[in-house]
């Protein structure tokens, strides 16, 4: 079940100067991954399909858009950063960044969904 009202309340309360970037990103997520369910988990919006797949959280100067299985994603545009064992993220400075990298971000979202389709919930050790 999608907890859209809860995500809406979170965005209203915490978006700050990132509201326009968040709106552009949420529109892209809804278009590319209609099967994703949105909820607030770990104090941030998380989109899940057979387990958490993507998330976002605002920072002062950017919006962090992250992928649970980021190390497994093909990233020909070189957008992903991070150094953890599993997760990777993209730092988006504004809504223009979302539009400029739209195709690459859409491909990453699709891959995140497909990997969870195959491997299941990334928070379960057996599925990593």
C-alpha positions in Angstrom: 0.0 0.0 0.0 1.3 3.4 -0.9 1.6 5.9 1.9 1.3 9.0 -0.3 -0.3 11.2 2.4 2.6 10.5 4.7 5.2 11.2 2.0 3.3 14.4 1.2 3.4 15.5 4.8 7.1 14.7 5.0 7.8 16.7 1.8 5.8 19.7 3.1 7.6 19.6 6.5 11.2 18.9 5.3 11.7 19.9 1.7 12.9 23.4 2.4 14.8 24.8 -0.6 14.6 21.5 -2.4 10.8 21.4 -3.0 11.1 22.0 -6.8 13.8 19.4 -7.1 11.8 16.9 -5.1 8.7 17.6 -7.2 10.6 16.9 -10.4 12.1 13.7 -9.0 8.8 12.4 -7.7 7.2 13.0 -11.1 10.0 11.0 -12.8 9.7 8.2 -10.2 5.9 8.0 -10.7 6.3 7.9 -14.5 9.1 5.3 -14.6 8.2 3.2 -11.7 4.4 3.1 -11.1 4.8 -0.2 -9.3 6.9 1.5 -6.6 5.3 2.0 -3.2 6.2 5.2 -1.3 6.5 5.4 2.4 8.5 7.1 5.1 11.2 4.7 6.4 14.4 5.5 8.1 13.1 9.1 8.3 13.1 9.7 4.6 10.9 8.8 1.6 11.6 5.3 0.4 10.2 3.7 -2.7 9.9 0.0 -2.5 9.2 -2.9 -4.9 9.9 -6.3 -3.3 11.9 -4.4 -0.7 13.4 -0.9 -0.7 14.8 0.2 -4.0 15.3 4.0 -4.0 15.1 6.9 -1.6 15.7 10.6 -1.4 16.6 13.2 1.2 17.3 16.9 1.1 20.6 18.4 2.2 21.4 22.1 2.3 22.8 22.4 -1.2 21.5 19.3 -3.0 19.0 16.5 -2.9 20.5 13.0 -2.4 18.8 10.4 -4.6 19.9 7.0 -3.5 19.7 3.4 -4.7 19.9 0.4 -2.3 21.7 -1.8 -4.8 23.6 1.0 -6.3 26.8 -1.0 -6.7 24.9 -3.4 -9.0 23.6 -0.7 -11.3 25.0 0.0 -14.8 25.8 3.7 -14.8 27.2 4.7 -18.2 26.5 8.4 -17.4 28.7 8.2 -14.3 26.1 9.8 -12.0 26.5 7.5 -9.0 28.7 8.3 -6.1 29.4 6.7 -2.7 31.7 4.2 -1.3 29.6 1.8 0.8 29.3 -1.9 0.2 25.9 -1.7 -1.4 24.3 1.8 -1.8 25.1 4.5 -4.2 23.5 8.0 -4.8 23.3 10.9 -7.1 23.4 14.5 -5.8 20.9 16.7 -7.6 21.4 20.5 -7.1 18.1 21.6 -8.7 15.1 20.5 -10.8 17.2 21.3 -13.9 19.6 18.5 -12.9 16.6 16.1 -12.9 15.6 17.1 -16.4 19.1 17.2 -17.7 19.8 13.7 -16.5 16.3 12.4 -17.0 17.1 9.4 -19.3 20.0 8.3 -17.1 18.0 8.6 -13.9 15.1 6.7 -15.5 17.4 3.9 -16.5 18.8 3.7 -12.9 15.2 3.6 -11.5 14.2 0.8 -14.0 17.3 -1.2 -13.1 16.7 -0.8 -9.3 13.2 -2.2 -9.8 14.4 -5.1 -12.0 17.1 -6.1 -9.6 14.6 -6.2 -6.7 12.3 -8.2 -9.0 15.1 -10.8 -9.4 16.8 -10.7 -6.0 14.0 -9.5 -3.6 14.5 -7.4 -0.5 18.0 -5.9 -0.3 17.7 -5.5 3.4 17.6 -9.3 3.9 21.1 -10.8 3.9 20.0 -13.8 2.0 19.1 -11.6 -1.0 22.2 -9.5 -1.2 
